Amino acid sequence: MKNNKLFLYLPFLIAIFFGVGLFLGSKINFSGRTTEENKKVFNFPISRSSKLNDVVNYIDNEYVDPVRRDELVDKAITTILEELDPHSYYISSAELKAMSEPLEGSFDGIGVQFSIQKDTVVVINPVVGGPSEKVGVAAGDRIVKVDGEIIAGVGITNRKVMKMLKGPKGTEVNVGVLRNTKDTLAFTITRDKIPIYSLDVAYMMNENTGYIKLSRFSKNTYEEFMDAGKGLLDKGMQKMILDLRGNGGGFMDAAIKIADEFFEDKTLIVYTEGRARPKQSYYATNKSTFANTELAILIDESSASASEIIAGAIQDNDRGIIIGRRSYGKGLVQEQSSWPDGSATRLTIARYYTPSGRCIQKPYNEGIKKYHEDYETRVESGELYSEQNIDVNDSLTYITAGGRTVFGGGGILPDAFVPVDTVGASFFLSELVYRGIFYQYAFEFADKHREALNSFSSYLEFIPYFEKEKNEILEGFLTFAEEKGMQRNEESFKKSKVRIEERLRAQIARNIWEEQAFYPLWNESDKAINEALKILEQPVEIALFEKKDSVKQL
């Protein structure tokens, strides 16, 4: 029985082992020759690299059933790279463009934020200065026709909408728009470069504290950060909260350039080293735009890679305070190589180390599945709720520039721990979130009251309006939830009422004034942000060195 199974999987196993030969070996076509015969034909020994290619060719030519060579090779290379580490991987040509867009910082399209509501594509907001705004497309418009094809009421999907509306810069697309449920308008939109921003929001939280949230590190992140940061300095910023929670990383050089702005000249930021790559150290230059700005950085279990470079540099140089929960723990550096067929590989070529010498890559010796289940492990251990449950590797201790003890072994441990906020949590609230009820109702409410809400000069005028209409809004929300199949639970509702109000207020405001309204309202009750504001009331040096024996004591 075992032999039969082996025989069935043998072609695929061979392809996995030898598939890389398409990229490493020569393009030799042959059929039915033995190794000795090939030696005679080509008059040189069969090398390992040509053998890889020859075996794939052999399967393609001689296997009993037809095989899709490209798919076979893609699967083979994917499996080979997955065996190396969790962050080396293969990207097919079809996937590469979609994966690269967020990091490249732009794509070609018509420039709208949209949502599918009741089987209709609704414009949430046109991108400011984008091609749609230029021709007059407005928030609340329903796109019902694209290039003559009706797309409303036909089961349209996000994927198809993007396929129809995205396209090369300079090309045109004709859209039919329904406005105010009665007027049908026609627009010809010329596609253009549409920016993808990595900076979600920047604003002053009080007279001297600025807040910046970064969602990724792309090619444009440094420029976005500097524009926002200088704008906050002009408004009187003396202290900064840099929110890297949920930021999974991106381009390493963007993180290094941002970190550079917080240090004096020649301060070590990070260094990398690999088996085939010599040690390379990255130091601060004399930029130092924010060298005198007090700093708090927020991280959590989803802050990874480039986020950890910044957090590690700030912590090891005692430049600011790290607040939140242990970061993801990705300390591997990938290099992307492109191949002639449009595909690419991202291969781990080095590890990066914080200034104190920490490699904060979490272990992956128990396999990729276990590695990717790390979040569940943290939940089960209680780490997200209490710093006492963090599994600190006491054998991997390092000393910061100021003499504090920090730990390696997996992620950046914060200087000030903030647990997951469970106040007001309930199964009812979770269901409302996971089913998208908040998002749907907030859109419908904003859409229905768009004219009245647009009469306010800013979201600040919306706040007293919401408080006045709150009970009616809540009742409408609960009725809406019931219509969507949610069963009303009065006990859970009372427990979560304040949280429900907070979410509704922020989400409704987001539909009109976007992130510049959402985050100030959402952040009011954010425990990590409030902890940062509290700590920044005193000099950061005092907060850091009151207890310097262990990070866990801070």
C-alpha positions as CSV (number, residue, x, y, z in Angstrom):
1,M,0.0,0.0,0.0
2,K,2.8,2.4,0.9
3,N,4.6,1.6,-2.4
4,N,1.4,2.4,-4.3
5,K,1.1,5.8,-2.6
6,L,4.7,6.5,-3.3
7,F,4.2,5.7,-7.0
8,L,1.2,7.9,-7.3
9,Y,3.0,10.9,-5.8
10,L,6.4,10.2,-7.4
11,P,6.0,12.6,-10.4
12,F,5.1,15.5,-8.1
13,L,7.8,14.7,-5.6
14,I,10.4,14.6,-8.4
15,A,9.1,17.9,-9.7
16,I,9.3,19.5,-6.3
17,F,12.9,18.4,-6.0
18,F,14.0,19.4,-9.4
19,G,11.6,22.2,-10.5
20,V,14.1,25.0,-9.8
21,G,16.1,23.8,-12.8
22,L,13.9,25.9,-15.1
23,F,15.6,28.9,-13.6
24,L,19.0,27.4,-12.9
25,G,19.6,25.0,-15.8
26,S,20.0,25.4,-19.5
27,K,17.0,25.0,-21.8
28,I,17.8,21.5,-23.0
29,N,15.0,19.5,-24.8
30,F,15.3,15.8,-24.9
31,S,13.2,12.7,-24.7
32,G,14.0,9.1,-23.7
33,R,17.8,9.3,-23.2
34,T,19.6,7.7,-20.4
35,T,22.3,9.6,-18.4
36,E,25.1,7.8,-20.2
37,E,23.5,8.7,-23.6
38,N,23.2,12.3,-22.6
39,K,26.9,12.3,-21.6
40,K,27.8,11.1,-25.1
41,V,25.5,13.6,-26.9
42,F,26.6,16.6,-25.0
43,N,30.2,15.5,-24.2
44,F,30.1,16.9,-20.7
45,P,29.0,15.5,-17.3
46,I,25.4,16.1,-16.4
47,S,25.5,18.8,-13.7
48,R,23.0,19.1,-10.9
49,S,21.5,22.2,-12.4
50,S,20.9,20.7,-15.8
51,K,19.6,17.5,-14.2
52,L,16.9,19.6,-12.5
53,N,15.8,20.9,-15.8
54,D,16.1,17.6,-17.5
55,V,13.8,15.8,-15.0
56,V,11.1,18.4,-15.4
57,N,11.4,18.1,-19.2
58,Y,11.2,14.3,-18.8
59,I,8.0,14.5,-16.9
60,D,6.5,17.0,-19.4
61,N,7.4,14.8,-22.3
62,E,6.8,11.3,-21.0
63,Y,4.3,11.3,-18.2
64,V,1.3,9.1,-18.9
65,D,-1.2,12.0,-18.8
66,P,-0.9,15.5,-20.0
67,V,0.6,17.9,-17.4
68,R,0.4,21.7,-17.2
69,R,4.1,22.4,-17.1
70,D,3.8,26.0,-15.8
71,E,1.5,25.0,-12.9
72,L,3.7,22.1,-12.1
73,V,6.8,24.3,-11.9
74,D,5.0,26.9,-9.8
75,K,3.8,24.3,-7.3
76,A,7.3,22.8,-7.2
77,I,9.1,26.0,-6.5
78,T,6.5,27.2,-4.0
79,T,7.0,24.0,-2.0
80,I,10.8,24.1,-2.2
81,L,10.9,27.7,-0.8
82,E,8.4,27.0,1.9
83,E,10.7,24.3,3.2
84,L,13.5,26.9,3.9
85,D,11.7,29.3,6.2
86,P,8.3,31.0,6.6
87,H,9.2,34.1,4.7
88,S,10.9,32.7,1.6
89,Y,8.3,32.3,-1.2
90,Y,7.5,32.2,-4.9
91,I,5.2,34.7,-6.6
92,S,3.6,33.8,-9.9
93,S,3.4,36.5,-12.6
94,A,-0.4,36.7,-12.1
95,E,0.0,37.4,-8.3
96,L,3.1,39.7,-8.5
97,K,1.4,42.9,-9.6
98,A,-1.4,42.7,-7.1
99,M,1.1,42.0,-4.3
100,S,3.4,44.8,-5.3
101,E,0.9,47.6,-5.7
102,P,0.6,48.4,-1.9
103,L,4.4,48.6,-1.7
104,E,4.9,50.5,-5.0
105,G,2.5,53.1,-3.7
106,S,0.3,53.5,-6.7
107,F,-1.9,51.7,-9.3
108,D,-3.6,52.7,-12.5
109,G,-7.4,53.3,-12.2
110,I,-10.2,55.8,-11.9
111,G,-9.6,56.8,-8.3
112,V,-12.6,55.9,-6.2
113,Q,-13.2,54.2,-2.9
114,F,-16.2,52.0,-3.4
115,S,-18.4,49.5,-1.5
116,I,-20.9,47.0,-2.8
117,Q,-24.2,47.7,-1.1
118,K,-27.4,45.8,-2.0
119,D,-25.7,44.5,-5.1
120,T,-24.8,48.0,-6.3
121,V,-21.4,49.6,-6.5
122,V,-21.5,52.8,-4.4
123,V,-18.8,55.5,-4.4
124,I,-17.7,56.1,-0.8
125,N,-15.4,58.9,-1.8
126,P,-13.5,59.8,-4.9
127,V,-9.7,60.2,-4.5
128,V,-8.9,63.9,-4.1
129,G,-7.4,65.2,-7.3
130,G,-8.0,61.8,-9.0
131,P,-9.6,61.3,-12.4
132,S,-13.1,60.5,-11.1
133,E,-13.3,63.7,-8.9
134,K,-12.0,65.8,-11.9
135,V,-15.0,64.8,-14.0
136,G,-17.6,65.2,-11.2
137,V,-18.1,61.7,-9.7
138,A,-19.2,62.3,-6.1
139,A,-19.7,60.4,-2.8
140,G,-22.9,58.4,-2.8
141,D,-23.0,57.9,-6.6
142,R,-24.1,54.5,-7.7
143,I,-22.1,53.1,-10.6
144,V,-24.7,51.0,-12.5
145,K,-23.0,50.7,-15.9
146,V,-19.4,50.3,-17.2
147,D,-18.6,50.5,-20.9
148,G,-22.3,49.7,-21.7
149,E,-22.5,46.7,-19.4
150,I,-25.0,46.8,-16.5
151,I,-23.3,45.9,-13.2
152,A,-26.1,46.6,-10.8
153,G,-28.3,43.8,-9.5
154,V,-26.3,41.1,-11.3
155,G,-24.2,39.7,-8.4
156,I,-21.2,42.0,-9.0
157,T,-18.1,41.2,-7.0
158,N,-15.2,43.3,-5.8
159,R,-12.8,41.4,-8.1
160,K,-14.9,42.1,-11.2
161,V,-15.4,45.8,-10.3
162,M,-11.6,46.2,-10.0
163,K,-11.0,44.3,-13.2
164,M,-13.4,46.6,-15.1
165,L,-12.4,49.9,-13.5
166,K,-8.6,49.5,-13.3
167,G,-6.5,49.7,-16.4
168,P,-3.5,51.3,-18.0
169,K,-2.9,55.0,-17.5
170,G,-4.4,57.1,-20.3
171,T,-7.1,54.6,-21.3
172,E,-10.7,55.6,-21.0
173,V,-13.7,54.0,-19.4
174,N,-17.4,55.0,-19.7
175,V,-19.5,54.8,-16.5
176,G,-23.2,55.3,-15.9
177,V,-24.0,56.7,-12.5
178,L,-27.2,56.9,-10.6
179,R,-27.4,60.0,-8.3
180,N,-30.0,60.7,-5.7
181,T,-31.8,57.5,-6.9
182,K,-33.3,59.5,-9.9
183,D,-30.7,61.2,-12.0
184,T,-28.6,59.0,-14.4
185,L,-25.4,60.6,-15.4
186,A,-22.7,59.5,-17.9
187,F,-19.0,60.1,-17.4
188,T,-16.0,59.3,-19.5
189,I,-13.0,58.9,-17.1
190,T,-9.4,58.7,-18.2
191,R,-7.5,56.4,-16.0
192,D,-4.4,57.7,-14.2
193,K,-1.9,56.8,-11.5
194,I,-3.8,56.5,-8.2
195,P,-1.7,56.8,-5.0
196,I,-1.9,54.2,-2.3
197,Y,-1.1,55.9,1.0
198,S,0.7,54.1,3.8
199,L,0.1,56.9,6.3
200,D,-3.5,56.6,7.5
201,V,-3.7,59.8,9.5
202,A,-1.7,62.6,11.2
203,Y,-3.2,65.1,13.6
204,M,-2.6,67.0,16.8
205,M,-4.1,65.2,19.8
206,N,-3.5,68.2,22.1
207,E,-1.5,71.4,21.9
208,N,1.9,69.7,21.9
209,T,1.3,66.0,21.0
210,G,1.1,64.8,17.5
211,Y,-0.2,61.4,16.3
212,I,0.9,59.5,13.2
213,K,-0.4,56.1,12.1
214,L,1.5,54.1,9.5
215,S,-0.2,51.0,8.0
216,R,2.8,49.8,5.9
217,F,6.3,50.7,4.7
218,S,6.2,51.4,0.9
219,K,8.3,53.3,-1.5
220,N,6.5,56.5,-0.6
221,T,6.2,56.1,3.2
222,Y,9.2,58.2,4.1
223,E,8.0,61.1,2.0
224,E,4.5,60.8,3.5
225,F,5.8,60.6,7.0
226,M,8.1,63.7,6.5
227,D,5.3,65.8,5.0
228,A,3.0,64.9,7.9
229,G,5.6,65.2,10.6
230,K,6.8,68.6,9.4
231,G,3.2,69.8,9.2
232,L,2.7,68.7,12.9
233,L,5.9,70.5,13.9
234,D,4.5,73.7,12.4
235,K,1.4,73.2,14.6
236,G,3.5,73.1,17.7
237,M,4.3,69.3,18.1
238,Q,6.9,68.7,20.8
239,K,5.9,65.0,21.4
240,M,4.9,62.3,19.0
241,I,2.9,59.1,19.2
242,L,3.9,56.9,16.3
243,D,1.3,54.1,15.9
244,L,2.8,51.0,14.2
245,R,0.1,48.6,15.5
246,G,-1.0,46.2,12.8
247,N,1.8,47.4,10.5
248,G,3.3,44.2,8.9
249,G,6.3,46.0,7.5
250,G,7.5,46.4,3.9
251,F,10.6,48.1,2.6
252,M,13.5,48.1,5.0
253,D,15.0,51.3,3.7
254,A,11.8,53.2,4.4
255,A,12.0,52.2,8.0
256,I,15.7,53.1,8.3
257,K,15.1,56.5,6.7
258,I,12.3,57.3,9.2
259,A,14.3,56.1,12.2
260,D,17.2,58.3,11.0
261,E,15.1,61.4,11.6
262,F,14.9,60.6,15.4
263,F,18.7,60.2,16.0
264,E,21.8,62.2,16.1
265,D,24.5,61.5,13.5
266,K,26.3,58.1,13.5
267,T,23.8,56.4,15.8
268,L,23.4,52.7,14.9
269,I,19.9,51.9,13.7
270,V,20.1,48.3,12.5
271,Y,22.6,45.8,11.0
272,T,22.1,42.8,8.8
273,E,24.2,39.6,8.3
274,G,23.8,36.3,6.4
275,R,25.8,33.3,5.4
276,A,26.6,34.7,1.9
277,R,26.1,38.4,2.9
278,P,28.7,40.2,5.0
279,K,27.6,42.3,8.0
280,Q,26.1,45.6,6.9
281,S,25.4,48.4,9.4
282,Y,23.1,51.3,9.0
283,Y,23.7,54.5,10.9
284,A,21.8,57.7,11.3
285,T,23.0,60.7,9.3
286,N,22.7,64.3,10.3
287,K,19.1,64.7,9.3
288,S,17.6,64.6,12.9
289,T,14.4,66.4,12.0
290,F,12.7,65.0,15.1
291,A,15.8,64.5,17.3
292,N,14.3,66.8,20.0
293,T,10.8,65.4,19.8
294,E,9.7,63.1,22.7
295,L,8.6,59.8,21.3
296,A,6.2,57.0,22.1
297,I,5.8,54.1,19.7
298,L,2.8,51.8,19.8
299,I,3.2,48.1,18.7
300,D,1.2,44.9,19.0
301,E,1.3,41.3,17.9
302,S,0.9,42.3,14.3
303,S,3.7,44.8,14.1
304,A,6.4,43.1,12.1
305,S,9.6,43.5,10.1
306,A,10.2,47.2,9.3
307,S,8.0,48.2,12.3
308,E,10.3,46.1,14.5
309,I,13.4,47.8,13.0
310,I,12.1,51.2,14.2
311,A,10.9,49.9,17.5
312,G,14.1,48.0,18.2
313,A,16.3,51.0,17.2
314,I,14.3,53.4,19.5
315,Q,14.3,51.0,22.4
316,D,18.0,49.9,22.2
317,N,19.2,53.6,22.0
318,D,16.8,54.6,24.8
319,R,15.4,57.2,22.4
320,G,11.7,56.8,23.3
321,I,9.3,54.4,25.0
322,I,7.6,51.4,23.4
323,I,4.0,50.8,24.4
324,G,1.6,47.9,23.8
325,R,2.2,44.2,23.4
326,R,5.0,41.9,22.1
327,S,5.6,42.4,18.4
328,Y,5.3,39.7,15.7
329,G,9.0,38.6,15.6
330,K,10.1,38.8,12.0
331,G,13.9,39.3,11.8
332,L,14.5,37.9,8.4
333,V,15.5,39.9,5.3
334,Q,14.2,39.0,1.9
335,E,15.6,39.8,-1.5
336,Q,13.3,39.8,-4.5
337,S,14.5,38.3,-7.8
338,S,12.5,38.6,-11.0
339,W,12.4,35.8,-13.6
340,P,11.8,36.0,-17.4
341,D,8.2,34.8,-17.2
342,G,7.2,37.7,-15.0
343,S,7.3,35.7,-11.7
344,A,9.5,36.4,-8.8
345,T,11.1,34.8,-5.7
346,R,11.6,36.4,-2.4
347,L,14.5,34.6,-0.7
348,T,15.7,35.1,2.8
349,I,19.3,36.2,2.5
350,A,20.1,37.7,5.9
351,R,18.9,38.4,9.4
352,Y,18.6,41.8,10.8
353,Y,19.8,42.8,14.3
354,T,18.9,45.7,16.6
355,P,21.7,48.0,17.8
356,S,22.2,45.9,21.0
357,G,22.7,42.8,18.9
358,R,19.2,41.2,19.2
359,C,17.9,39.1,16.4
360,I,14.2,39.2,17.2
361,Q,13.1,36.5,14.7
362,K,10.8,34.1,16.5
363,P,11.6,30.4,16.2
364,Y,10.3,28.4,13.2
365,N,12.0,25.1,13.9
366,E,8.7,23.4,14.6
367,G,7.4,23.9,11.1
368,I,5.5,26.6,9.2
369,K,2.0,25.5,10.5
370,K,3.1,26.0,14.1
371,Y,4.8,29.2,13.2
372,H,1.7,30.7,11.7
373,E,-0.4,29.6,14.7
374,D,1.6,31.8,17.0
375,Y,-1.2,34.3,17.5
376,E,-3.5,31.5,18.7
377,T,-0.7,30.3,21.0
378,R,-0.5,33.8,22.5
379,V,-4.2,33.9,23.1
380,E,-4.2,30.5,24.8
381,S,-1.3,31.4,27.0
382,G,-2.9,34.6,28.1
383,E,0.0,36.7,26.9
384,L,-2.3,39.2,25.3
385,Y,-4.0,39.9,28.6
386,S,-1.2,39.9,31.1
387,E,2.6,40.6,30.8
388,Q,3.2,37.9,33.4
389,N,2.3,35.4,30.8
390,I,4.9,36.5,28.3
391,D,7.4,33.7,27.8
392,V,10.7,35.7,28.1
393,N,13.9,33.9,27.2
394,D,16.1,35.0,30.1
395,S,19.2,33.5,28.3
396,L,18.9,36.0,25.5
397,T,19.5,39.3,27.4
398,Y,21.0,42.4,25.9
399,I,21.8,45.9,27.3
400,T,20.6,49.1,25.8
401,A,22.7,52.2,25.4
402,G,21.5,53.5,28.7
403,G,22.1,50.2,30.6
404,R,18.6,48.7,30.6
405,T,18.0,45.0,30.0
406,V,16.0,43.9,26.9
407,F,15.3,40.5,25.6
408,G,15.7,38.6,22.3
409,G,14.1,35.4,21.2
410,G,11.1,36.6,19.4
411,G,9.6,40.1,18.9
412,I,10.1,43.4,20.7
413,L,8.8,43.4,24.2
414,P,7.3,46.8,25.1
415,D,8.5,49.0,27.9
416,A,5.0,49.6,29.0
417,F,2.5,46.7,28.5
418,V,-1.1,47.4,27.5
419,P,-3.4,44.3,27.4
420,V,-6.1,43.7,24.9
421,D,-9.1,45.8,25.9
422,T,-12.0,43.6,26.9
423,V,-14.1,46.2,28.6
424,G,-17.6,46.1,27.2
425,A,-16.8,43.0,25.2
426,S,-19.6,40.5,24.5
427,F,-20.5,37.8,21.9
428,F,-23.2,40.2,20.6
429,L,-20.6,42.9,19.9
430,S,-18.3,40.4,18.3
431,E,-21.0,39.2,16.0
432,L,-21.9,42.7,15.0
433,V,-18.3,43.4,14.1
434,Y,-17.6,40.1,12.2
435,R,-20.8,40.3,10.2
436,G,-20.0,43.9,9.1
437,I,-23.2,45.3,10.6
438,F,-21.5,48.5,11.8
439,Y,-20.0,49.2,8.4
440,Q,-23.2,48.6,6.6
441,Y,-25.4,50.6,8.9
442,A,-23.0,53.5,9.1
443,F,-22.9,53.7,5.3
444,E,-26.7,53.6,5.0
445,F,-27.1,56.2,7.8
446,A,-24.5,58.6,6.2
447,D,-25.9,58.0,2.8
448,K,-29.5,58.8,3.9
449,H,-28.4,61.9,5.8
450,R,-25.6,63.0,3.5
451,E,-27.0,66.4,2.7
452,A,-27.5,67.3,6.4
453,L,-24.1,65.9,7.5
454,N,-22.3,67.8,4.7
455,S,-23.7,71.0,6.1
456,F,-21.4,70.7,9.0
457,S,-18.1,72.4,8.6
458,S,-16.2,69.5,10.2
459,Y,-16.7,66.3,12.2
460,L,-16.5,68.4,15.4
461,E,-20.0,69.7,14.6
462,F,-21.2,66.2,14.1
463,I,-20.3,65.2,17.7
464,P,-23.2,67.2,19.4
465,Y,-25.5,66.1,16.6
466,F,-24.7,62.5,17.3
467,E,-25.2,62.9,21.1
468,K,-28.6,64.5,20.5
469,E,-29.8,61.8,18.0
470,K,-28.0,58.9,19.8
471,N,-31.0,57.0,21.1
472,E,-32.7,57.1,17.7
473,I,-29.5,56.1,15.9
474,L,-29.0,53.2,18.3
475,E,-32.6,51.9,17.9
476,G,-32.3,52.1,14.1
477,F,-29.0,50.2,14.3
478,L,-30.5,47.4,16.4
479,T,-33.5,47.2,14.0
480,F,-31.1,47.0,11.1
481,A,-29.1,44.3,12.8
482,E,-32.3,42.2,13.3
483,E,-33.1,42.6,9.6
484,K,-29.7,41.2,8.9
485,G,-30.4,38.1,11.0
486,M,-29.0,39.2,14.3
487,Q,-31.0,38.3,17.4
488,R,-31.3,41.2,19.8
489,N,-29.8,40.5,23.2
490,E,-30.7,43.2,25.8
491,E,-28.2,42.0,28.4
492,S,-25.3,42.0,26.0
493,F,-26.4,45.2,24.5
494,K,-26.3,47.0,27.8
495,K,-22.9,45.5,28.5
496,S,-21.5,46.7,25.2
497,K,-23.7,49.9,24.7
498,V,-20.8,52.4,25.2
499,R,-18.6,50.5,22.7
500,I,-21.4,50.3,20.2
501,E,-22.0,54.0,20.5
502,E,-18.2,54.7,20.0
503,R,-18.1,52.5,16.9
504,L,-21.2,54.0,15.3
505,R,-20.1,57.6,15.9
506,A,-16.6,56.9,14.4
507,Q,-17.9,54.9,11.4
508,I,-20.6,57.3,10.4
509,A,-18.1,60.2,10.6
510,R,-15.7,58.2,8.4
511,N,-18.2,57.9,5.6
512,I,-18.3,61.7,5.4
513,W,-15.0,63.1,6.6
514,E,-12.8,59.9,6.1
515,E,-9.8,59.1,8.3
516,Q,-9.3,62.6,9.6
517,A,-12.6,62.2,11.5
518,F,-12.5,58.5,12.2
519,Y,-9.2,58.2,14.1
520,P,-9.7,61.2,16.4
521,L,-13.0,59.8,17.5
522,W,-11.9,56.2,17.6
523,N,-8.7,57.0,19.5
524,E,-10.5,58.7,22.4
525,S,-11.0,55.4,24.3
526,D,-7.9,53.7,23.0
527,K,-6.0,52.4,26.1
528,A,-2.6,52.3,24.4
529,I,-2.9,55.9,23.2
530,N,-4.2,57.1,26.6
531,E,-1.2,55.3,28.2
532,A,1.1,57.0,25.8
533,L,-0.4,60.4,26.5
534,K,0.0,59.7,30.3
535,I,3.6,58.7,30.0
536,L,4.5,61.6,27.7
537,E,3.3,64.0,30.4
538,Q,6.6,63.4,32.1
539,P,10.0,63.3,30.4
540,V,10.6,60.1,28.5
541,E,13.9,59.6,30.2
542,I,12.2,59.4,33.6
543,A,9.7,56.9,32.3
544,L,12.4,54.7,30.9
545,F,14.8,54.7,33.8
546,E,12.6,54.6,36.8
547,K,13.0,50.8,36.7
548,K,15.8,49.7,34.4
549,D,16.4,46.2,35.7
550,S,13.9,44.5,33.3
551,V,11.6,45.6,30.5
552,K,8.8,43.6,32.2
553,Q,8.9,45.9,35.2
554,L,8.2,49.1,33.4
